[in-house]
Amino acid sequence: MAKVTLEFDTVEEATELRAALDGYKWAVALWEFDQTLRETTRRGVSIIDKAEASDIEFKVAEKYREKIREILEEHNLFFE
């Protein structure tokens, strides 16, 4: 198994350390948000009350999912 060592010289670098350690958590949280939007785009379920999504909710969820993927791609990141 490979090992990785992260070194930070000062206490001020704690933010960078936390970001490095929590990277996977951020990925999971974003994926969960995307899946919530997917409920609307694929199944027509409203995020608000789990009833049938309106046309506007559908369009907004679709655009947000597209934007998420656009941002991830800009950073060479992908869900799959």
C-alpha positions as CSV (number, residue, x, y, z in Angstrom):
1,M,0.0,0.0,0.0
2,A,1.3,3.4,-0.9
3,K,1.9,6.0,1.8
4,V,1.7,9.8,1.5
5,T,3.2,12.3,3.8
6,L,1.8,15.8,4.1
7,E,4.0,18.4,5.7
8,F,2.9,21.9,6.9
9,D,5.4,24.2,8.5
10,T,3.2,26.5,10.5
11,V,0.0,26.6,12.5
12,E,-1.3,29.1,9.9
13,E,-1.3,26.4,7.3
14,A,-3.9,24.5,9.3
15,T,-6.6,25.5,6.7
16,E,-4.6,23.8,4.0
17,L,-4.1,20.8,6.1
18,R,-7.8,20.5,6.8
19,A,-8.6,20.9,3.1
20,A,-6.1,18.1,2.2
21,L,-7.5,15.8,4.8
22,D,-11.2,16.5,4.0
23,G,-10.9,16.3,0.2
24,Y,-12.9,13.0,0.1
25,K,-15.6,14.4,2.3
26,W,-16.0,17.4,0.0
27,A,-16.3,15.0,-3.0
28,V,-18.9,12.9,-1.2
29,A,-20.9,16.0,-0.2
30,L,-21.0,17.3,-3.7
31,W,-21.9,13.9,-5.1
32,E,-24.8,13.7,-2.6
33,F,-26.0,17.2,-3.7
34,D,-25.8,16.1,-7.3
35,Q,-27.9,13.0,-6.5
36,T,-30.5,15.2,-4.8
37,L,-30.8,17.2,-8.0
38,R,-30.9,13.9,-10.0
39,E,-34.1,13.0,-8.1
40,T,-35.7,16.0,-9.8
41,T,-34.2,15.5,-13.3
42,R,-34.6,11.8,-13.6
43,R,-37.6,11.0,-11.4
44,G,-39.5,14.3,-11.3
45,V,-39.3,14.6,-7.5
46,S,-39.3,18.0,-5.9
47,I,-36.4,18.8,-3.6
48,I,-38.7,20.9,-1.4
49,D,-41.5,18.5,-0.5
50,K,-40.9,15.3,-2.4
51,A,-44.0,15.9,-4.5
52,E,-44.0,16.1,-8.3
53,A,-41.4,18.7,-9.5
54,S,-42.6,21.7,-11.4
55,D,-41.2,22.5,-14.9
56,I,-39.1,25.3,-13.3
57,E,-37.7,23.0,-10.6
58,F,-36.8,20.5,-13.3
59,K,-35.0,23.1,-15.5
60,V,-33.1,24.6,-12.5
61,A,-32.0,21.1,-11.3
62,E,-30.8,20.2,-14.8
63,K,-28.8,23.5,-15.1
64,Y,-27.2,23.0,-11.7
65,R,-26.2,19.5,-12.5
66,E,-24.6,20.8,-15.8
67,K,-22.8,23.5,-13.9
68,I,-21.5,21.1,-11.3
69,R,-20.0,19.0,-14.0
70,E,-18.6,22.0,-15.9
71,I,-16.8,23.3,-12.7
72,L,-15.5,19.8,-11.9
73,E,-14.2,19.4,-15.5
74,E,-12.4,22.8,-15.3
75,H,-10.5,21.3,-12.3
76,N,-10.0,17.9,-14.0
77,L,-12.3,16.2,-11.5
78,F,-15.1,13.8,-12.3
79,F,-17.7,11.9,-10.3
80,E,-17.3,8.6,-12.3
